[in-house]
Amino acid sequence: MRRRIEETITEVAGSLPVRIEPLGGGCVADVNRVTLEDGRTVVAKTGDKGSGLDIEGFMLQYLHEKGGLPVPDVLYAADDLLLMSCLETAGGISPGAQAEAADLLAALHGVNAENFGFERDTVIGGLHQPNPETAGWIDFFRDHRLLYMGRQALDSGRLPATLMERLEKLAGRLGEWIDANAAPSLIHGDMWTGNVLCNHGRISGFVDPAVYYADAEIELAFSTLFGTFGDAFFGRYREHRPIRPGFFEERVDLYNLYPLLVHVRLFGGSYVGSVDRTLNRFGC
């Protein structure tokens, strides 16, 4: 760990770092558990210039203050360094943890705004995520999620031009499947297994957000993409908020095009085939 970062940790925490251990995760940054001389532990996330770790710190605080979501305490946030409290973890996402997550996310999704988008642009997987405040959900999802990330993937050389043409065709037909009257709800924005921390069957916190106001269904869809949540989650969530007809049959795949495009932009590979299959499913 660079000397300046060690000095910052000492200044912020009031104690010298004596042991540094790498933790899992961190798509665009290194994540380390830091043991301090006084016995406390903190988490240090470090990245290169432009990593957006200051934005991540802002988003964590926003989720806690506006939505009551359990997240690490932010001790320090700069573009290349994020210091957080260390959440204890043990075990995976049990059915009980899924039910607790449903309680927490239903409450988060109950936080509303006038428009879709957010007060500032954010990041997802280290990528820029534009959030211009937009009155209509279809317009926002089309222009600032599907088409924006599709073009980013195209420009990176990872999305073939033929798939981009088909994505544009689908974007023009979104009104066939999406409810134009959806309400803007606050979402975590990157709801997959690695970002849900559990400790002995309870939720200890959520990390790595990609915050904005959206139709909450896009969050629910993302939670299924890598098998994060299942029946225990959705059964409990329905006790708080209805899930509109057609979500599991159609819209879950439609909304998951966005995180798939994020993964195409970052990694390419098999994710390109996943986008192709989804476009085929919707006749594009």
C-alpha positions in Angstrom: 0.0 0.0 0.0 1.4 3.4 -1.0 3.0 5.5 1.8 0.6 8.4 1.2 -2.4 6.1 1.7 -0.9 4.6 4.9 -0.4 8.2 6.1 -4.0 9.0 5.3 -5.3 5.9 7.1 -3.2 6.9 10.2 -4.5 10.5 10.1 -8.2 9.5 9.6 -8.2 6.5 12.0 -5.9 7.9 14.6 -3.8 4.7 14.6 -1.0 3.2 12.5 -1.9 0.3 10.1 0.1 -2.8 11.1 -1.4 -5.5 8.9 -3.0 -5.4 5.5 -4.9 -8.3 4.0 -6.6 -8.5 0.6 -10.3 -9.0 0.5 -12.4 -10.4 -2.3 -14.3 -8.1 -4.7 -13.2 -4.8 -6.2 -13.8 -4.7 -9.9 -11.8 -1.6 -10.5 -10.1 -1.1 -7.2 -8.1 -3.1 -4.6 -9.9 -3.9 -1.4 -8.0 -4.6 1.8 -8.7 -5.2 5.4 -6.5 -3.0 7.5 -5.7 -3.9 11.1 -4.7 -0.8 13.1 -2.1 -0.6 15.9 -4.9 -0.1 18.5 -6.6 -3.4 17.4 -9.4 -1.9 15.3 -10.0 -2.9 11.7 -11.0 -0.8 8.7 -11.5 -1.5 5.0 -9.4 0.4 2.5 -10.5 0.5 -1.1 -7.8 2.0 -3.4 -7.8 2.7 -7.1 -6.1 4.8 -9.8 -7.1 8.3 -10.6 -10.6 8.4 -12.0 -11.7 5.3 -10.0 -14.7 7.3 -8.6 -14.3 6.1 -5.0 -15.4 9.5 -3.8 -18.7 9.0 -5.6 -19.0 5.5 -4.1 -18.6 7.0 -0.6 -21.3 9.6 -1.4 -23.6 6.9 -2.6 -23.1 4.7 0.6 -23.9 7.7 2.8 -27.0 8.6 0.6 -28.4 5.1 0.9 -28.0 5.1 4.7 -29.4 8.6 5.2 -32.3 8.5 2.7 -33.2 4.9 2.6 -32.0 3.5 6.0 -30.0 0.8 4.3 -27.2 -0.8 6.4 -23.9 0.0 4.8 -20.3 0.5 6.0 -19.6 3.8 7.7 -17.6 6.1 5.4 -14.6 7.3 7.2 -12.9 9.0 4.2 -13.7 9.3 0.5 -11.4 10.6 -2.2 -11.1 9.7 -5.9 -8.4 7.1 -5.3 -9.1 6.0 -1.7 -12.2 5.0 0.3 -12.0 4.1 4.0 -14.9 2.3 5.6 -15.8 0.5 8.7 -15.3 -3.3 8.5 -18.5 -5.3 8.5 -18.3 -8.8 9.9 -19.2 -11.6 7.5 -19.7 -15.3 7.8 -21.8 -17.6 5.6 -23.9 -17.0 2.5 -27.3 -15.5 1.8 -29.6 -17.8 3.7 -33.4 -17.8 3.3 -33.6 -15.8 6.5 -31.1 -13.2 5.1 -33.1 -13.1 1.9 -36.3 -12.2 3.8 -34.4 -9.5 5.8 -33.0 -8.1 2.5 -36.6 -8.0 1.2 -37.7 -5.9 4.2 -34.7 -3.5 3.7 -35.1 -3.1 -0.1 -38.8 -2.7 0.0 -38.3 0.2 2.4 -35.6 1.6 0.2 -37.9 1.4 -2.9 -40.5 3.3 -0.9 -38.2 6.4 -1.1 -39.5 8.3 -4.1 -38.5 11.3 -6.2 -40.1 13.6 -8.7 -38.1 12.3 -11.6 -36.0 9.3 -12.7 -32.2 9.7 -12.6 -30.3 11.3 -9.8 -28.9 14.6 -8.6 -25.5 13.7 -10.0 -23.9 11.1 -12.3 -22.7 7.9 -10.5 -20.7 4.8 -11.4 -21.4 1.1 -11.9 -18.4 -1.3 -11.9 -16.2 1.8 -12.2 -18.0 2.9 -15.4 -19.6 6.3 -15.7 -23.4 6.1 -15.2 -25.3 9.1 -16.5 -28.4 10.2 -14.4 -30.0 13.2 -16.0 -33.3 13.8 -14.3 -36.0 12.6 -16.7 -39.8 12.6 -16.3 -40.5 9.3 -18.1 -39.1 5.9 -17.2 -39.1 4.5 -20.7 -37.1 7.5 -22.0 -34.6 7.2 -19.2 -34.1 3.5 -19.5 -33.9 3.7 -23.3 -31.5 6.6 -23.6 -29.4 6.6 -20.4 -29.2 2.8 -19.7 -29.6 0.6 -22.8 -28.4 2.9 -25.6 -25.8 4.7 -23.5 -24.1 1.5 -22.3 -24.6 -0.2 -25.6 -22.6 2.6 -27.3 -19.9 2.3 -24.6 -19.6 -1.4 -25.3 -19.6 -0.8 -29.1 -16.9 1.9 -28.8 -14.8 -0.5 -26.7 -14.8 -3.0 -29.5 -16.6 -5.6 -27.3 -20.2 -5.3 -28.7 -20.5 -6.1 -32.5 -22.2 -3.4 -34.6 -24.9 -5.9 -35.6 -25.9 -6.3 -32.0 -26.0 -2.6 -31.5 -28.4 -2.2 -34.4 -30.7 -4.8 -32.9 -30.4 -3.1 -29.5 -31.5 0.1 -31.1 -34.5 -1.7 -32.6 -35.5 -3.1 -29.2 -35.1 0.4 -27.7 -37.7 1.7 -30.0 -40.2 -0.9 -28.8 -39.9 -0.7 -25.0 -43.4 0.6 -24.7 -44.7 -2.8 -25.6 -43.5 -4.3 -22.3 -42.7 -1.4 -19.9 -45.3 0.5 -17.9 -44.9 4.2 -18.7 -46.6 5.1 -15.3 -43.9 3.6 -13.1 -42.9 5.7 -10.1 -39.3 6.8 -9.4 -37.9 4.7 -6.5 -34.5 4.8 -4.9 -32.4 1.7 -5.7 -29.0 0.4 -4.7 -28.4 -0.3 -8.4 -25.9 -3.2 -8.3 -27.7 -5.9 -6.5 -25.7 -9.0 -6.9 -24.4 -11.6 -4.5 -21.0 -10.0 -4.0 -22.5 -6.8 -2.8 -24.8 -8.4 -0.2 -22.8 -9.1 3.0 -24.2 -11.5 5.5 -23.1 -12.7 9.0 -24.5 -15.9 10.3 -27.8 -15.7 8.4 -28.4 -12.0 8.9 -27.7 -9.0 6.6 -24.7 -7.1 7.8 -24.7 -4.6 5.0 -24.7 -3.7 1.3 -21.7 -2.4 -0.6 -20.7 -1.1 -4.1 -23.9 0.8 -5.0 -24.8 2.4 -8.3 -27.5 4.7 -7.0 -30.3 6.4 -8.9 -34.1 6.7 -8.9 -35.7 4.0 -11.2 -38.6 1.7 -11.6 -37.8 -0.6 -8.7 -38.3 -3.6 -11.0 -34.9 -3.1 -12.5 -33.4 -3.8 -9.0 -35.5 -6.9 -8.6 -34.4 -8.1 -12.0 -30.7 -7.5 -11.3 -31.1 -9.6 -8.1 -32.0 -12.7 -10.3 -29.2 -12.3 -12.9 -26.6 -14.2 -10.9 -28.9 -16.0 -8.5 -28.6 -13.6 -5.6 -32.2 -13.8 -4.4 -35.0 -16.4 -5.0 -38.4 -17.4 -3.6 -37.6 -16.5 0.0 -36.8 -12.9 -1.1 -39.7 -12.4 -3.5 -42.3 -14.0 -1.2 -41.4 -11.5 1.5 -41.0 -8.5 -0.8 -44.6 -9.1 -2.0 -45.8 -8.6 1.6 -44.6 -5.0 1.3 -44.9 -4.0 -2.3 -46.7 -5.6 -5.3 -44.9 -7.0 -8.2 -46.8 -6.2 -11.4 -47.9 -8.9 -13.8 -45.5 -9.7 -16.6 -42.3 -9.0 -14.5 -41.0 -12.6 -14.3 -42.4 -13.6 -17.7 -40.9 -10.7 -19.7 -39.5 -7.6 -18.0 -36.9 -9.4 -15.8 -35.0 -10.3 -19.0 -35.5 -6.9 -20.6 -34.2 -5.0 -17.5 -31.2 -7.4 -17.2 -30.0 -6.2 -20.6 -28.5 -3.2 -18.8 -26.2 -5.1 -16.4 -25.4 -7.5 -19.2 -24.3 -4.6 -21.3 -22.2 -3.3 -18.4 -20.5 -6.7 -18.3 -20.0 -6.7 -22.1 -18.3 -3.3 -21.8 -16.1 -4.5 -19.0 -15.3 -8.1 -20.0 -16.8 -9.0 -23.4 -16.7 -12.8 -23.8 -19.8 -14.8 -23.0 -21.8 -11.8 -22.0 -22.1 -10.9 -25.7 -23.9 -14.2 -26.3 -26.3 -13.4 -23.4 -27.2 -10.1 -25.0 -27.7 -11.8 -28.3 -30.1 -14.4 -26.7 -32.1 -11.7 -25.0 -32.5 -9.7 -28.2 -33.7 -12.9 -29.9 -36.2 -13.5 -27.2 -37.8 -10.1 -27.9 -37.8 -10.5 -31.6 -34.9 -8.1 -32.4 
